[in-house]
Amino acid sequence: MLRFRVGETTNVETFLDVGEKTAEIIRDAVERTGKSIRELTTVLDFGCGCGRTLRWLVSESGETTFYGADIDEPSIRWCRANLAAVRCSVNGPLPPTAFEDSTFDLVYAISVLTHINEEYQLLWLSELRRMTKPGGRLLVSVHGKSSWGGLSRGDLETLEQLGFLFKTSSKLHGILPDWYHTAYHSREYVIRTVAPDFRVLEYVEAGFGVQDLVVLERLR
């Protein structure tokens, strides 16, 4: 089921509750940086799945135009059929997307960078920057220190040295693509990686439960 693909649960109440809370976190984070989603012209949910978060933001959107993009075609078909106010599209595993340069006032990518390897991640960060307007906001989540509890000593040493760790699961080999498993980040790595193109407005440890919340502003 589509709900399970997004949140690993088929429980409707849990699915909706997580989406509502995520929307609230996004809304509050944007407002803390001096903007309001209701005042924005264009917003993109990158990795929207079947609209778990979008449905809540759209319900209070005012005149904002919302877009959703995801690699999962069945989820996009569902969004097109059930979220008429959202303009949805399927993207490939790698950039580019069909969006024009500087299209969005706000792009958020929740539980996206937490799953893709470093090569794909750097390519998508560049693409997300391209799509965001200068001065616009980009919100992402990462597996920071709050999610490192189950890692081995060797994994932790890698994170301390490099700031980035990508782990694949042998159980999921052949089920998930090799580039899509679990990624971990140090705060320093995130700031260093985005520094040339973005200003870090907020870095909230465990801002999304076990994931850290990073709020960025596109430069130039």
C-alpha positions in Angstrom: 0.0 0.0 0.0 1.1 3.6 -0.6 0.9 4.5 3.1 3.4 1.7 3.9 5.8 2.9 1.3 5.9 6.3 2.8 5.7 5.6 6.5 6.1 1.9 7.0 2.6 1.7 8.5 -0.8 0.9 7.1 -2.5 2.5 10.1 -4.6 5.4 8.8 -4.6 7.4 12.0 -0.8 7.1 12.4 -0.2 8.1 8.8 -2.4 11.2 9.1 -1.0 12.2 12.4 2.6 12.1 11.2 1.7 14.1 8.1 -0.1 16.8 10.2 2.8 17.1 12.6 5.3 17.3 9.8 3.3 20.1 8.1 3.2 22.0 11.4 7.0 21.7 11.8 7.6 23.0 8.3 5.1 25.8 8.8 6.7 26.9 12.1 10.2 26.6 10.7 9.4 28.9 7.8 7.8 31.4 10.0 10.8 31.5 12.3 12.8 32.7 9.4 10.5 35.6 8.7 8.2 34.1 6.1 4.7 32.6 6.1 3.7 29.8 3.8 0.4 31.5 3.1 2.3 34.4 1.6 4.5 32.3 -0.7 3.7 31.9 -4.4 5.1 28.5 -5.1 6.0 25.5 -2.8 7.5 22.1 -3.8 7.2 19.0 -1.7 10.2 17.0 -3.1 9.7 13.3 -2.3 6.0 13.9 -1.6 4.9 10.3 -1.7 1.1 10.0 -1.6 0.7 13.5 -0.1 1.1 12.7 3.6 2.3 16.2 4.4 0.9 18.1 1.4 -2.7 17.5 2.2 -2.3 19.4 5.5 -0.4 22.4 4.0 -2.7 22.7 1.1 -5.7 22.9 3.4 -4.4 26.2 4.8 -2.6 27.5 1.8 -4.4 30.7 0.8 -3.3 31.5 -2.7 -0.1 29.4 -2.7 0.4 27.0 -5.6 1.7 23.7 -4.4 3.7 21.1 -6.4 4.6 17.6 -5.5 7.4 15.4 -7.0 8.4 11.9 -6.4 10.1 8.9 -8.0 7.2 6.6 -7.2 4.7 6.8 -10.0 1.8 5.1 -8.2 2.0 7.7 -5.5 1.9 10.5 -8.0 -1.1 9.0 -9.7 -2.8 8.9 -6.4 -2.0 12.5 -5.7 -3.2 13.6 -9.1 -6.5 11.8 -8.5 -7.1 12.9 -4.9 -5.2 16.3 -4.4 -6.6 18.3 -7.2 -5.1 21.5 -6.0 -1.5 20.1 -6.2 0.5 19.9 -9.4 2.3 16.6 -9.3 5.0 15.1 -11.4 7.3 12.0 -11.5 11.1 12.6 -11.4 13.8 10.2 -12.3 16.5 8.9 -9.9 18.9 11.6 -11.0 18.4 15.3 -12.1 17.3 17.2 -13.9 13.6 17.7 -13.3 11.3 19.5 -15.7 11.0 22.6 -13.4 12.4 25.9 -14.6 15.3 27.7 -12.8 14.2 29.7 -9.7 10.7 28.4 -9.7 10.0 28.0 -5.9 9.8 30.2 -2.9 10.1 27.1 -0.7 11.3 23.5 -1.4 11.2 20.9 1.4 12.7 17.4 1.1 11.8 15.4 4.2 13.4 11.9 4.5 15.1 12.2 1.1 18.7 12.9 1.9 18.4 10.3 4.7 18.3 7.6 2.1 20.5 8.4 -0.9 24.2 7.9 -1.4 26.7 10.8 -1.5 26.9 11.0 -5.3 23.2 11.3 -5.7 22.8 13.6 -2.8 25.2 16.2 -4.1 23.6 16.1 -7.5 20.1 16.6 -6.0 21.3 19.4 -3.7 22.5 21.2 -6.8 19.2 20.6 -8.5 17.2 21.8 -5.5 19.2 24.9 -5.4 18.5 25.5 -9.1 14.8 25.2 -8.6 14.7 27.5 -5.5 14.5 31.3 -6.0 17.4 33.4 -4.7 16.4 34.2 -1.2 14.0 31.3 -1.1 14.0 28.6 1.5 15.1 24.9 1.3 14.2 22.6 4.2 15.8 19.2 4.5 16.1 16.5 7.1 19.1 14.3 7.9 20.1 11.5 10.2 22.2 13.5 12.7 23.6 12.4 16.0 20.2 11.7 17.5 19.9 8.7 15.1 23.4 7.3 15.5 22.6 5.1 18.6 22.6 1.8 16.8 25.8 2.3 14.7 29.0 0.3 15.3 32.2 1.9 16.5 33.6 1.7 13.0 30.6 3.5 11.6 30.9 6.2 14.2 34.6 6.6 13.4 33.7 7.1 9.8 31.2 9.8 10.7 33.7 11.5 12.9 36.3 11.5 10.2 34.3 12.1 7.1 31.0 13.4 8.4 29.0 11.1 6.1 28.1 7.4 6.2 26.0 5.4 3.7 24.9 1.9 4.8 23.2 -0.7 2.6 21.1 -3.5 3.9 21.8 -7.0 2.6 18.1 -7.9 3.4 17.0 -5.2 1.0 19.5 -6.0 -1.8 17.6 -6.4 -5.0 14.5 -4.8 -3.5 15.8 -1.3 -3.2 18.3 0.3 -5.6 21.9 0.3 -4.3 21.9 4.1 -4.1 18.8 4.2 -1.9 19.3 2.8 1.6 20.3 4.8 4.7 22.5 7.9 5.0 23.9 9.6 8.1 25.4 13.1 8.4 27.3 15.1 10.9 26.2 18.7 11.4 29.6 19.9 10.3 29.3 17.9 7.1 25.9 19.4 6.2 27.0 23.0 6.8 30.2 22.4 4.9 28.4 20.8 1.9 25.8 23.4 1.5 27.9 26.5 2.4 28.8 27.6 -1.2 25.1 27.9 -2.2 23.1 28.4 0.9 23.0 30.2 4.2 22.1 28.0 7.1 19.2 29.7 8.9 18.5 26.9 11.4 19.9 23.6 12.4 17.6 21.8 14.8 18.8 18.6 16.2 16.0 16.0 16.3 13.7 18.6 14.7 11.9 15.8 12.9 11.9 13.2 15.7 15.1 11.3 15.2 16.0 13.3 12.1 17.6 16.8 12.2 15.9 19.7 10.6 18.0 22.1 8.4 16.6 25.3 7.1 18.5 27.0 4.3 18.3 30.2 2.3 19.5 30.2 -1.3 22.3 32.7 -1.9 22.6 34.7 -5.2 
